[in-house]
Amino acid sequence: MKEAKFVLLNQPRPNKAMPSASTIASVLTEAFAAAPVLQISDLRDRFQLSTAKTYALARQLEAEGKLINVGSKWHKVFQKGTL
């Protein structure tokens, strides 16, 4: 028998590539206009990235000063930094 492969069509597929700088700026501006703080799940949904890539993007944006972690090391809650 052949192996069956199931795909959930109602869920968006994660992007394979990291978003561009202009995309990041526009998405973060829109997100912070809607809410004063963001969590990893919010970033994952808005950028449609996998969880691992979302954490990598969050680390990068923290290092650049675009996000400020006001939560703990294990439960990240971000405020807007300098965009």
JODA-V825132 format. One record per residue. SS is DSSP state (@ for helix, = for strand, . for the rest). PSI is psi in whole degrees, 0 to 359 (NA if undefined). Layout:
SS & PSI
SS & PSI
This chain:
. & 144
. & 150
. & 137
. & 140
. & 122
. & 137
. & 130
. & 113
. & 343
. & 356
. & 134
. & 145
. & 142
. & 145
. & 146
. & 328
. & 152
. & 146
. & 157
. & 167
@ & 320
@ & 322
@ & 317
@ & 313
@ & 315
@ & 320
@ & 318
@ & 321
@ & 315
@ & 318
@ & 316
@ & 341
@ & 330
@ & 331
. & 146
. & 336
. & 155
= & 151
= & 173
@ & 320
@ & 325
@ & 316
@ & 317
@ & 317
@ & 319
@ & 321
@ & 347
. & 54
. & 164
. & 165
@ & 316
@ & 316
@ & 329
@ & 317
@ & 322
@ & 318
@ & 318
@ & 318
@ & 316
@ & 315
@ & 328
@ & 316
@ & 326
@ & 350
. & 10
. & 336
= & 144
= & 122
= & 115
. & 1
. & 207
. & 180
. & 327
. & 338
. & 92
. & 130
= & 123
= & 139
= & 163
= & 132
. & 215
. & 117
. & NA
